[in-house]
Every structure is written in C-alpha cells, then in structure tokens.
Amino acid sequence: MPKLSDQQINFYNEKGYISPIDVFSTKEAKEIRDEIESIEKKWPNFLEGLGRNYVHIISPIFNKACLNKRMLDAVESIIGKNILICGTTLFIKNANEKGFVSFHQDAKYIGLEPHNWVTAWVAITDANENNGCMRMWPGSHKNNLKHHNQKFDANNLLTRGQTIENVPIEETEPVILKAGQMSLHHPTIVHGSGINKSNDRRIGFVVQSYIGDNVNQVLGKMFVQLARGKDRYKYHQYSNIPEEFMNIKDIECRDIANEELSKIFYNGSKKIGKY
Ligand SMILES: O=C(O)CCC(=O)C(=O)O
C-alpha cells in the first residue's frame, strides 16, 4: 500500500486509529511467528517479562520487519518523513491464559514529547474479538491524559496494570486484523483488550513507537534506530543493528536498553511489576 489516503488520514485524525493496513503476507507473518517460537524453544523465558521488549535489537528478522516499506509509508503519512524506531514489544496472549490489557493511554507513562509519534500494532496471528484483539475508544485521543489507577493485576500485560475506569465498552471499536495486517494508533487514544478465548495464541508485534526526529524522551533514555529520512535533533542514543541472530553484543545492548526502559515505565512508582 502507498501512503495513507486522505480518507484514511481523516479517519485517523477523527478516531485516533486506522486499520487494517496490509503490510506482510501471511507467509511473512508466519516467518515472524516461527522466529518467536524458535527463540522460545531454545531460550525459554528469554522473551518474557522485560525480555518482550526490543526484540528487533537481537533478531535481524524483527529488525527488517520494522523497516517494512508499507509500514513506513503509512507511518510517514502521520508523523512525517523523518522516522525513528524507538522500541518494540511483543504482546502475546497464550490460549488458556487470562492475559488482558486494561484501558489506558500510551502517552501517560512513556515520556515521549511532543506527541509526534504513532504505535504500529502488527498482527502475527489473526486478531479478533474471540482471541482478544485491541479495542479503541474512538475520538478519546482528542481529550487530555486521564487518571489511571495502578492495579498491578497478575494477568494484566501492562507494566503497572494502569487502568482508566468506566470506559463505555459499547462505544469502543474492535481492531480486527488478519495475520500480516497492522493498525496504527495515536499516543492518547484510550484502548485495551480482553482475554484470548481461542485455542491458539494471539501475537502482536508492536513498534512502540515510531517517533518523529523532533520527539524527545523526557523521563529517561530510549535506544533508537533511524528508519527513514534524517535525525536532525539527535536526542537519543542509537542501539546496535543485529547482523546475526542472538549475537552476544546485541543481547548486551538489548539488556541495557531494557534496564533504561524499566526506569521510564516505573518512574515515580513505589512498586515494580513483572514487565
Ligand atoms: O496487544 C494488546 O492487546 C494491547 C497493546 C497495546 O496496548 C499497545 O500496543 O499500545
């Protein structure tokens, strides 16, 4: 797909998200799933907890995925032509587990200012209402940041179990994606997702987020890579770019990046969660 159409951009501006956008073939999505599952098999727990972040620093397949032309073309329509990758996260909900994501706004704790950034959620498996796809509260991005209760529920996939209460579910819209499609969402849209009731895993690979080069990190340090255009501001430290799978130097880089990310996510919190 070329850049987003005017209609898609209007939809994003009005609702705070846009989907579906075709970015990978089913075969490419399956290769990404296989990469995850081969890491899980050889190194159990490596992608768990904090380890679910920055997988693009240790795997060339994920690194290449972040540079997918269709993704970047769509992202460019929203944040402009100078694009940095400032993080990736795997949101995996296994069958028969109770994982969910409470309603929240990404911008609340992430420290990226100004909000010239967008989150790309790529479906590695199909994502639908049965297996706990995301739900967006359309138009909620136009309001200020809301109060979040910090609940630290064991099954919540968010760091602090941060929760906006009393979201009208009937007003939210499901983001239904086929494997290989992506959605883009705004930093302040209220969104969340329910549990996976299917017999298979639901896997989302999330670039969290693509940021414009004018976006600074005001709470700590994030490790970036240039995806397109120029980095005129040079606010951030650059991460390794993996040339081979699980190189020790890249793993060290990922671990440092994760330590710094954890400081951002738990800034001001008395308690540390499992992610
Ligand atoms: O994967 C999910 O269900 C939620 C992910 C999410 O909240 C996000 O990508 O911002």
The ligand as an SDF file (V2000), in Angstrom:
LIG
                    3D

 10  9  0  0  0  0  0  0  0  0999 V2000
   -1.7780   -6.1350   22.4450 O   0  0  0  0  0  0  0  0  0  0  0  0
   -2.6830   -5.6070   23.0850 C   0  0  0  0  0  0  0  0  0  0  0  0
   -3.7500   -6.1950   23.3190 O   0  0  0  0  0  0  0  0  0  0  0  0
   -2.5440   -4.1950   23.5850 C   0  0  0  0  0  0  0  0  0  0  0  0
   -1.3290   -3.4990   23.0590 C   0  0  0  0  0  0  0  0  0  0  0  0
   -1.2710   -2.0580   23.4120 C   0  0  0  0  0  0  0  0  0  0  0  0
   -1.8710   -1.5960   24.3500 O   0  0  0  0  0  0  0  0  0  0  0  0
   -0.4580   -1.1750   22.5890 C   0  0  0  0  0  0  0  0  0  0  0  0
    0.1510   -1.6380   21.6120 O   0  0  0  0  0  0  0  0  0  0  0  0
   -0.4150    0.0380   22.8660 O   0  0  0  0  0  0  0  0  0  0  0  0
  1  2  2  0
  2  3  1  0
  2  4  1  0
  4  5  1  0
  5  6  1  0
  6  7  2  0
  6  8  1  0
  8  9  2  0
  8 10  1  0
M  END
$$$$
